[in-house]
Every structure is written in structure tokens, then in C-alpha cells.
């Protein structure tokens, strides 16, 4: 690979033998290089095609401090085996950009308060939250800073995003808030606190995450639901046999309409009714 442009000492634009341009990341990879110089492959820690999708301007790389790339690479190496995820090129850049800005905010003494979201995120995504806590500790030690506690939440969102098949970060945040609202409705309706450590709770959360992402995709693609194909007798059975759970689903339907403009189809209501009955019924019996 031949050197084309230096973003900073740790990030450079290069071209391979097939004239494909790449952005390469590595400690000192672009230091002292001139156009046409050969790049030391041993210094490349990460590479990706320069024509990034999702409207990322590659010139934005030159605004990121070299230290931010070093730290991002360390964080990715820490988190990927912990959560069994793989950061895409775009997710890596977004994380580097976030860490760069977080370090700037810390140096300026600015804390972006996230209110009550922290405890919700910790309950809903305990593995990602734990990994985020470790990542923040790593950043603090490496950069000799003290990031505010709110950074753990923001980092958690990035890690959820890394394991969510390319979903955008704002979608993850939106779904997190919707799940939190649904949990509140279920607990209020049943006058009970769900155990976030239980297997059934975590299975319920996994179902909600998958289902809400499906609803989001349907709305974005403007595809119609398949509720008309559902046997209406099955829906009637849910209303009779699981009356309390079904009534809770009706409240959730109203909540989703008001917060996201999403309407549950009959088959959505059936599956959600069963999941609510299971998570509440099994907790009572434990």
C-alpha cells in the first residue's frame, strides 16, 4: 500500500495495487510519510475502504486526535471478546469520534447528564453496561482523565449497536426508552417488580428488542403487517385465557402509538401477551 494523505500520525489514506483507497489506523502509521511512500503493513491495526457508507466524511478523520484512535483500538479489543461482537468500520469510526469528543468534554469539565436513563440501561442491558464500565475505566487510565458516570450509558449504546446488525445508534436509544416504558407498564399493571437477574426477564427483554426492531423496520420500509392472516379465534382465546396480560398489551399498544406512532398487529398482540404472561406468572411461582 502507498501513502496518499495523512489525517494524523495514526490515521492515513492509502491506495493498494488495485487502486482502491483505504483508511488505515495504527500507531505511527502515517508518521513522516510522503505521497507515494510504502506503508509498513506491520503498523496497520485496522483498515477500511475510504468510501465509507452512511455519509461519513473521511476528512473528519483529520479532526480526531491520535490518542483517540489508540484508545478506540484498545476498547474494541477489550469489548469484542467480552460481548462476542464485531465492530464494523462505520461503528469503529463512530466510537472513535465519540471517545474523542468525550475526552474533550472531560478536559473542559462538561458532563452531559442523562437523568434517570442510567439505571434503566443497566437493568435492560447488563452485559453491555458491564463492558462499558470496563471500557470507561480503561479510557480513564490510558488518557489519565476521569470521565463522568454518564459516559458509561453512552458507551453502552455503542456496544449494543455493535451487536445489532448495523442498526443506527439513535434507533438503539429509541428502542431502549420504549422497552423501559413497556417494563414500567407491566410492573404497574401487575403491581410487581420484575427480577432483572432472572432468565425469564432477560428472555422477555430479548423478545422486546427483536420485536421492536422488527416494528421499526416495517415502519421505515412502509411494509404492512400480517395481522389479517391471524386466526381471530386465537386472539379471542388470548383475551379470555390471559385477560390480564392481554389488557396490559392493549396499554402497551396505546403507549407505542403515542411515543413512536407504531400500532401492534393482532399477531404482535398474541405473542406479546404470551411473553407477558410467562414473565409475570413464572416470577410469581418462584
The 8 nearest C-alpha neighbors of each residue, nearest first, counted from 0:
[[1, 15, 14, 38, 37, 13, 2, 16],
 [2, 0, 37, 35, 13, 14, 36, 38],
 [1, 3, 13, 34, 35, 36, 37, 4],
 [4, 2, 34, 13, 12, 35, 1, 14],
 [5, 3, 12, 11, 2, 6, 34, 13],
 [4, 6, 11, 7, 29, 12, 10, 8],
 [7, 5, 61, 11, 10, 60, 4, 8],
 [8, 6, 10, 5, 9, 61, 65, 11],
 [7, 9, 30, 29, 27, 10, 28, 65],
 [8, 10, 27, 26, 25, 28, 7, 65],
 [11, 9, 24, 7, 6, 23, 8, 29],
 [10, 12, 5, 6, 23, 29, 22, 4],
 [11, 13, 22, 4, 3, 21, 5, 2],
 [14, 12, 2, 3, 21, 1, 20, 0],
 [13, 15, 20, 1, 19, 0, 18, 21],
 [16, 14, 0, 18, 17, 19, 1, 20],
 [15, 17, 18, 0, 14, 19, 1, 20],
 [16, 18, 15, 19, 14, 20, 0, 21],
 [19, 17, 15, 16, 14, 20, 13, 0],
 [20, 18, 14, 17, 15, 21, 16, 48],
 [19, 21, 14, 49, 13, 48, 18, 15],
 [22, 20, 48, 49, 13, 47, 12, 14],
 [21, 23, 12, 49, 47, 46, 11, 48],
 [22, 24, 46, 11, 10, 45, 43, 21],
 [25, 23, 10, 45, 9, 44, 43, 46],
 [24, 26, 43, 44, 9, 28, 42, 27],
 [25, 27, 9, 28, 42, 69, 24, 8],
 [28, 26, 9, 8, 30, 29, 25, 42],
 [27, 29, 25, 9, 26, 42, 30, 8],
 [30, 28, 8, 27, 11, 32, 5, 9],
 [31, 29, 8, 27, 32, 28, 9, 7],
 [32, 30, 29, 33, 8, 27, 28, 5],
 [31, 33, 30, 29, 36, 2, 34, 5],
 [34, 32, 36, 35, 2, 31, 3, 4],
 [33, 35, 3, 2, 36, 4, 32, 1],
 [34, 36, 2, 1, 33, 3, 37, 32],
 [37, 35, 2, 1, 33, 34, 32, 38],
 [36, 38, 1, 0, 2, 35, 39, 32],
 [39, 37, 0, 1, 40, 2, 36, 28],
 [38, 40, 41, 42, 37, 28, 43, 0],
 [41, 39, 43, 42, 38, 0, 28, 44],
 [40, 42, 39, 43, 44, 38, 25, 28],
 [41, 43, 40, 25, 28, 39, 44, 26],
 [44, 42, 25, 40, 41, 45, 24, 23],
 [45, 43, 25, 24, 42, 46, 23, 72],
 [46, 44, 24, 43, 23, 25, 47, 72],
 [47, 45, 23, 22, 24, 21, 44, 43],
 [48, 46, 22, 21, 88, 49, 23, 45],
 [47, 49, 21, 50, 20, 22, 51, 46],
 [48, 50, 21, 22, 51, 20, 47, 57],
 [51, 49, 48, 52, 57, 20, 21, 55],
 [52, 50, 49, 55, 48, 53, 89, 54],
 [51, 53, 54, 50, 55, 89, 49, 56],
 [52, 54, 55, 51, 89, 56, 167, 50],
 [55, 53, 52, 56, 51, 50, 57, 89],
 [56, 54, 53, 51, 57, 52, 59, 89],
 [55, 57, 58, 59, 54, 51, 60, 50],
 [58, 56, 59, 60, 55, 49, 51, 50],
 [57, 59, 60, 56, 61, 6, 62, 55],
 [60, 58, 57, 61, 62, 56, 63, 55],
 [61, 59, 58, 62, 63, 57, 6, 10],
 [60, 62, 6, 59, 63, 58, 7, 64],
 [63, 61, 60, 59, 64, 58, 6, 7],
 [64, 62, 60, 61, 99, 65, 67, 96],
 [63, 65, 66, 67, 62, 99, 68, 7],
 [66, 64, 67, 68, 9, 7, 8, 63],
 [65, 67, 69, 64, 68, 70, 142, 99],
 [68, 66, 70, 99, 65, 64, 69, 71],
 [69, 67, 71, 70, 66, 65, 95, 72],
 [68, 70, 66, 72, 67, 71, 73, 65],
 [69, 71, 73, 67, 72, 68, 74, 66],
 [72, 70, 68, 74, 73, 95, 69, 67],
 [71, 73, 75, 69, 70, 74, 68, 76],
 [74, 72, 70, 76, 71, 75, 77, 69],
 [73, 75, 77, 71, 76, 72, 134, 78],
 [74, 76, 72, 78, 77, 73, 79, 71],
 [77, 75, 73, 74, 78, 79, 72, 80],
 [78, 76, 74, 75, 79, 73, 80, 81],
 [77, 79, 81, 75, 80, 76, 82, 74],
 [78, 80, 84, 83, 81, 82, 85, 75],
 [81, 79, 83, 82, 78, 77, 84, 76],
 [82, 80, 78, 79, 83, 77, 130, 84],
 [83, 81, 84, 79, 80, 78, 127, 126],
 [84, 82, 80, 79, 81, 85, 78, 162],
 [85, 83, 79, 82, 162, 161, 86, 80],
 [84, 86, 79, 87, 161, 83, 162, 75],
 [87, 85, 161, 90, 91, 88, 84, 75],
 [86, 88, 90, 89, 91, 85, 161, 165],
 [89, 87, 91, 90, 47, 92, 86, 51],
 [88, 90, 92, 87, 91, 93, 51, 52],
 [91, 89, 93, 87, 92, 88, 86, 94],
 [92, 90, 88, 94, 89, 93, 86, 87],
 [91, 93, 95, 89, 94, 90, 96, 88],
 [94, 92, 96, 90, 95, 91, 97, 89],
 [93, 95, 97, 91, 96, 92, 90, 98],
 [96, 94, 92, 98, 97, 71, 93, 99],
 [95, 97, 93, 99, 94, 98, 92, 100],
 [98, 96, 94, 100, 95, 99, 101, 93],
 [99, 97, 101, 95, 100, 96, 94, 102],
 [100, 98, 96, 67, 102, 97, 101, 95],
 [99, 101, 103, 97, 102, 98, 104, 96],
 [102, 100, 98, 104, 103, 99, 97, 105],
 [103, 101, 105, 99, 100, 104, 98, 106],
 [102, 104, 100, 106, 101, 105, 107, 99],
 [105, 103, 109, 107, 101, 102, 106, 108],
 [106, 104, 108, 102, 107, 103, 146, 109],
 [105, 107, 103, 104, 108, 102, 144, 109],
 [106, 108, 104, 105, 109, 103, 102, 110],
 [109, 107, 105, 106, 104, 110, 103, 147],
 [108, 110, 104, 107, 105, 111, 106, 103],
 [111, 109, 112, 147, 108, 104, 105, 149],
 [112, 110, 113, 109, 149, 150, 147, 104],
 [113, 111, 114, 110, 149, 148, 147, 115],
 [112, 114, 116, 149, 111, 115, 117, 152],
 [115, 113, 116, 112, 117, 149, 111, 118],
 [114, 116, 117, 118, 113, 119, 112, 120],
 [115, 117, 119, 114, 118, 113, 120, 152],
 [118, 116, 120, 119, 115, 152, 121, 113],
 [117, 119, 121, 120, 116, 122, 115, 123],
 [120, 118, 116, 122, 117, 121, 123, 179],
 [119, 121, 123, 117, 122, 118, 124, 116],
 [120, 122, 118, 125, 119, 124, 128, 123],
 [123, 121, 119, 120, 125, 124, 195, 118],
 [122, 124, 120, 121, 119, 125, 204, 195],
 [123, 125, 121, 127, 120, 126, 122, 128],
 [124, 126, 128, 121, 127, 122, 129, 123],
 [127, 125, 129, 128, 124, 130, 82, 121],
 [126, 128, 130, 129, 155, 124, 125, 131],
 [127, 129, 131, 125, 155, 126, 130, 121],
 [130, 128, 132, 126, 131, 127, 125, 133],
 [129, 131, 127, 133, 132, 128, 134, 126],
 [132, 130, 134, 128, 155, 151, 133, 129],
 [133, 131, 129, 135, 130, 134, 151, 128],
 [132, 134, 136, 130, 131, 135, 137, 129],
 [135, 133, 131, 137, 136, 132, 74, 130],
 [134, 136, 138, 132, 137, 133, 139, 131],
 [137, 135, 133, 139, 134, 138, 132, 140],
 [136, 138, 134, 140, 135, 139, 141, 133],
 [139, 137, 135, 141, 140, 136, 142, 134],
 [138, 140, 144, 136, 143, 145, 137, 142],
 [139, 141, 143, 137, 138, 142, 136, 144],
 [142, 140, 138, 143, 139, 137, 70, 144],
 [141, 143, 139, 144, 140, 138, 66, 70],
 [144, 142, 140, 139, 141, 145, 138, 137],
 [145, 143, 139, 142, 146, 140, 105, 138],
 [144, 146, 139, 147, 105, 143, 140, 138],
 [145, 147, 105, 144, 139, 150, 148, 135],
 [148, 146, 149, 150, 110, 145, 105, 151],
 [149, 147, 150, 151, 146, 152, 110, 117],
 [148, 150, 147, 151, 152, 113, 112, 153],
 [151, 149, 153, 148, 152, 147, 154, 146],
 [150, 152, 154, 131, 149, 153, 132, 148],
 [153, 151, 155, 150, 154, 149, 117, 156],
 [152, 154, 150, 156, 155, 151, 157, 149],
 [153, 155, 151, 157, 156, 152, 131, 150],
 [156, 154, 152, 158, 128, 131, 153, 157],
 [157, 155, 159, 153, 154, 158, 160, 152],
 [156, 158, 160, 154, 155, 159, 161, 168],
 [157, 159, 161, 155, 160, 156, 127, 154],
 [160, 158, 156, 161, 162, 157, 155, 163],
 [159, 161, 157, 163, 158, 162, 168, 156],
 [162, 160, 158, 86, 159, 163, 157, 84],
 [163, 161, 160, 84, 159, 164, 158, 85],
 [162, 164, 160, 165, 166, 161, 159, 171],
 [165, 163, 166, 162, 161, 160, 167, 87],
 [166, 164, 163, 167, 160, 161, 162, 87],
 [167, 165, 163, 164, 160, 168, 170, 171],
 [168, 166, 170, 169, 165, 171, 160, 163],
 [167, 169, 171, 170, 160, 172, 166, 157],
 [168, 170, 172, 171, 167, 173, 166, 174],
 [171, 169, 173, 168, 167, 172, 174, 166],
 [172, 170, 168, 174, 169, 173, 175, 160],
 [171, 173, 169, 175, 170, 174, 168, 176],
 [174, 172, 170, 176, 171, 175, 169, 177],
 [173, 175, 177, 171, 176, 172, 178, 170],
 [176, 174, 172, 178, 173, 177, 171, 179],
 [175, 177, 179, 173, 174, 178, 180, 172],
 [178, 176, 174, 180, 179, 175, 181, 173],
 [179, 177, 181, 175, 180, 176, 174, 182],
 [180, 178, 176, 182, 177, 181, 175, 183],
 [179, 181, 177, 183, 178, 182, 176, 184],
 [180, 182, 178, 184, 183, 179, 177, 251],
 [183, 181, 179, 185, 184, 180, 186, 178],
 [182, 184, 180, 186, 181, 185, 187, 179],
 [185, 183, 181, 187, 182, 186, 188, 180],
 [186, 184, 182, 188, 187, 183, 189, 181],
 [187, 185, 191, 183, 189, 190, 184, 188],
 [188, 186, 190, 184, 185, 189, 183, 191],
 [187, 189, 185, 186, 190, 184, 247, 191],
 [188, 190, 186, 191, 187, 185, 279, 243],
 [191, 189, 187, 186, 188, 192, 185, 184],
 [190, 192, 186, 189, 193, 187, 188, 185],
 [191, 193, 186, 194, 190, 189, 187, 195],
 [194, 192, 195, 191, 186, 200, 282, 279],
 [193, 195, 196, 197, 192, 200, 282, 199],
 [196, 194, 197, 200, 122, 193, 201, 123],
 [197, 195, 194, 198, 200, 201, 122, 199],
 [198, 196, 200, 199, 194, 195, 201, 282],
 [197, 199, 201, 200, 202, 196, 195, 203],
 [198, 200, 202, 278, 197, 201, 203, 277],
 [201, 199, 203, 197, 202, 198, 195, 278],
 [202, 200, 204, 198, 203, 199, 205, 197],
 [201, 203, 199, 205, 200, 204, 198, 206],
 [204, 202, 200, 206, 201, 205, 199, 207],
 [205, 203, 201, 207, 206, 202, 208, 200],
 [206, 204, 202, 208, 203, 207, 201, 209],
 [205, 207, 203, 209, 204, 208, 210, 202],
 [208, 206, 204, 210, 205, 209, 211, 203],
 [207, 209, 205, 211, 206, 210, 204, 212],
 [210, 208, 206, 212, 207, 211, 205, 213],
 [209, 211, 213, 207, 212, 208, 206, 214],
 [212, 210, 214, 213, 208, 209, 207, 215],
 [211, 213, 215, 209, 214, 210, 208, 216],
 [214, 212, 210, 216, 211, 215, 217, 209],
 [215, 213, 211, 217, 212, 216, 218, 210],
 [214, 216, 212, 218, 213, 217, 211, 219],
 [217, 215, 213, 219, 218, 214, 220, 212],
 [218, 216, 222, 214, 220, 215, 219, 221],
 [217, 219, 221, 215, 216, 220, 214, 222],
 [218, 220, 216, 221, 217, 215, 222, 214],
 [219, 221, 217, 222, 218, 216, 215, 223],
 [222, 220, 218, 219, 217, 223, 216, 224],
 [223, 221, 217, 220, 218, 224, 219, 216],
 [224, 222, 221, 225, 217, 218, 226, 220],
 [223, 225, 226, 264, 222, 217, 227, 263],
 [226, 224, 227, 228, 223, 264, 229, 266],
 [225, 227, 265, 264, 228, 266, 229, 224],
 [226, 228, 225, 229, 265, 224, 230, 264],
 [229, 227, 226, 225, 230, 266, 231, 265],
 [230, 228, 226, 227, 231, 266, 265, 225],
 [229, 231, 232, 233, 228, 234, 227, 226],
 [232, 230, 234, 233, 229, 235, 265, 236],
 [233, 231, 235, 234, 230, 236, 229, 237],
 [232, 234, 236, 231, 235, 230, 237, 229],
 [233, 235, 237, 231, 236, 232, 269, 238],
 [236, 234, 232, 238, 233, 237, 231, 239],
 [235, 237, 233, 239, 234, 238, 240, 232],
 [238, 236, 234, 241, 240, 235, 239, 233],
 [239, 237, 242, 235, 236, 245, 241, 240],
 [240, 238, 236, 242, 237, 241, 235, 245],
 [239, 241, 237, 236, 242, 238, 235, 243],
 [242, 240, 237, 244, 243, 239, 238, 245],
 [241, 243, 238, 245, 239, 244, 240, 246],
 [242, 244, 246, 245, 241, 247, 276, 188],
 [245, 243, 247, 272, 241, 246, 276, 242],
 [246, 244, 248, 242, 247, 272, 243, 238],
 [245, 247, 249, 243, 248, 244, 242, 250],
 [248, 246, 244, 250, 245, 249, 251, 243],
 [249, 247, 251, 245, 250, 246, 252, 272],
 [248, 250, 252, 246, 247, 251, 245, 253],
 [249, 251, 247, 253, 248, 252, 254, 246],
 [252, 250, 248, 254, 249, 253, 255, 181],
 [251, 253, 249, 255, 250, 254, 263, 248],
 [252, 254, 256, 250, 251, 255, 257, 249],
 [255, 253, 251, 257, 252, 256, 258, 250],
 [256, 254, 258, 252, 259, 261, 257, 253],
 [257, 255, 260, 261, 253, 254, 259, 262],
 [256, 258, 254, 255, 260, 259, 253, 261],
 [259, 257, 255, 256, 254, 260, 177, 261],
 [258, 260, 261, 255, 256, 257, 254, 177],
 [259, 261, 256, 257, 258, 255, 262, 254],
 [262, 260, 256, 259, 255, 263, 214, 218],
 [263, 261, 256, 252, 264, 260, 255, 253],
 [264, 262, 267, 252, 268, 265, 261, 266],
 [263, 265, 226, 267, 266, 262, 268, 224],
 [266, 264, 226, 268, 267, 269, 263, 234],
 [265, 267, 269, 268, 226, 264, 229, 270],
 [268, 266, 264, 265, 270, 269, 263, 271],
 [269, 267, 265, 271, 266, 270, 272, 263],
 [268, 270, 266, 272, 267, 271, 234, 265],
 [271, 269, 273, 272, 267, 268, 274, 266],
 [270, 272, 274, 268, 273, 269, 267, 275],
 [273, 271, 269, 275, 245, 244, 270, 274],
 [272, 274, 276, 270, 271, 275, 277, 269],
 [275, 273, 271, 277, 276, 272, 278, 270],
 [276, 274, 272, 278, 277, 273, 244, 271],
 [277, 275, 273, 279, 274, 244, 280, 278],
 [276, 278, 274, 280, 275, 279, 281, 273],
 [277, 279, 275, 199, 281, 276, 280, 200],
 [280, 278, 282, 276, 277, 281, 275, 283],
 [279, 281, 277, 283, 282, 276, 278, 284],
 [282, 280, 284, 283, 279, 278, 277, 285],
 [281, 283, 285, 279, 284, 280, 278, 193],
 [284, 282, 280, 281, 285, 279, 278, 191],
 [283, 285, 281, 282, 280, 279, 278, 277],
 [284, 282, 283, 281, 280, 197, 279, 194]]
